Amino acid sequence: MSVPRPIVLLILDGYGSRAEKADNAILLAKTPEIDALRAAYPSSTIGTSGADVGLPPGQMGNSEVGHLNFGAGRIAMMDISRIDMAVHERTFAKNAAIGQVLDHAKSRGGKLHLLGLVSDGGVHSMNTHLYALVDAAHAVGIEVVVHAFLDGRDVQPGTAPGYLEELEGKLAGKGRIGTVSGRFWAMDRDNRWERVEKAFRAIVSGTSSAEVPVREGAVAGTNASIAAGKTDEFVEPFAVAGYTGVAQGADAALFFNFRPDRAREITRALAVATFDGFPRDAAPFAGAYACMTSYDASFGLPVAFGKETHPDIFPEVLAKAGKTQFRCAETEKYAHVTFFFNGGREEPFAGEERKLVPSPKTVTTYDQKPEMSLPEVVAASDEAIRSGKYDFVLVNFANPDMVGHTGNLEAAIHAIEAVDHGVGVLSRAVLAAGGALFVTADHGNAELMKDPATGKPHTAHTTNRVPFIYVNPHDKSAKVREGGRICDVAPTMLALLGLAQPAAMTGTSLLERA
């Protein structure tokens, strides 16, 4: 069998496998293209959660973790697991970056501001990490101010008051909640600076600014917002009575999210000297800000848990072999097909080209436009596949995940049907070019749109396995083995390309031949 060209890895973000049809947008949608591929070509499922991707047992996967593992070709120990170990061993105070902000606040009589997502969703943060930081600050006599970003996306909507109540218990005698903001505002990643600015103003100015809404308590203010129809992630930023803002020069801050993509924008506003997102004077936390992980190397900020480097990842092996690559996604998933797939590397490898398709900015949530920018992603990818220029093409369809997060079943069904059409277009392009296509996903989401226990919309990822379909009419003896994991995909593609698998890449090919 000759080497197929191009090899295309098509990631349907949030497209999980679940047998039950109820509340399953994937099974309720009409998917003739994907159904036809399943009927004609070998397929199986792969694991995308927990130990299969370097996460704690039972922890749902996510796009960052998934794309890291796709590129690494081995189980990559995730940041959450590394930080969990530090919490267990009580070593936060010994961490250089954490010690730096503690020393800054202690020596100047300031407070330590802790910013991040307050939930146990485990996708962007863990509240246990926050509690350990509170204790580390208290142990050296530093008062803590928490700026609580509310979830309702990686955990169920309406749970934020419970998380805030638990946090207030942990803060008793140690600090307070200064501001509350839904993640929609504080954790934007699409350059919607008008959202970020609202959270920024609340954090920096507190009750000292007439522009910042004030509520008597964090829980009461959140409950009032939920009652008015703005649930957890959409709660507009407010200051809690008594919080008067940042004492610039004395106070220090640490952002405890471990996932970088939604931590970058507000970090840039709060701590980076060069900034043009909205009018701002000097960075409020200049020289006094640390990041839990590396959000962006160009920021030049202290990092508590630096990147773990993985040698000989899939895109690096391609580059060393002189192979060409093309990556395409819309804004919401662009970092995943570039930065994360490349093992946390910002710059492209030799022979790597990229296409960024802007995500829609005319809607506030993607259930209002379930197709998102998929037509443009499909068109750009179709052109790349048919061009004959590339050995490897990586494409991400964001819709199942981004629309799945809204909890809107009808919109998710529409999204899946749009995705199915796109799969058909690209599969025909691959076959016409003489290539091979792998259709899979990075984690589940859209296959469960209602929480079976509560009956409320389910907006989080799942721990379900995901489909893996191998489309190659010139490899008729191949079968896809059972029990695979994301880390097995890169070795599968290397074998198909006729490239040697590096020793550091410990995954195993998913293909078996009689």
Secondary structure, DSSP 8 states (H G I E B T S, - for coil): ----SSEEEEEETB----S--TT-HHHHS--HHHHHHHHHS-EEEEE-SGGGGTS-TT----HHHHHHHHHHSS----HHHHHHHHHHHT-GGG-HHHHHHHHHHHHHT--EEEEEE-SS--SS--HHHHHHHHHHHHHTT--EEEEEEE-SSSS-TT-HHHHHHHHHHHHTTTEEEEEEEEHHHHT--S--HHHHHHHHHHHHHGGGSTTS-EES-HHHHHHHHHHTT--GGG---EEETT-----TTT-EEEE----STTTHHHHHHHH-SS--SS---S-TTTT-EEEEE-S-GGG---EEE-----SS-HHHHHHHTT--EEEEEEHHHHHIIIIITTTS--S--TTEEEEEE----S-SSGGGSTTTTHHHHHHHHHHHHHHT--SEEEEEE-HHHHHHTTT-HHHHHHHHHHHHHHHHHHHHHHHHHT-EEEEE-SSB-TT--B-TTT-SB--S-B---EEEEEE-TT-TTEEE-SSEEGGGHHHHHHHHHT----TT-----SEEE-
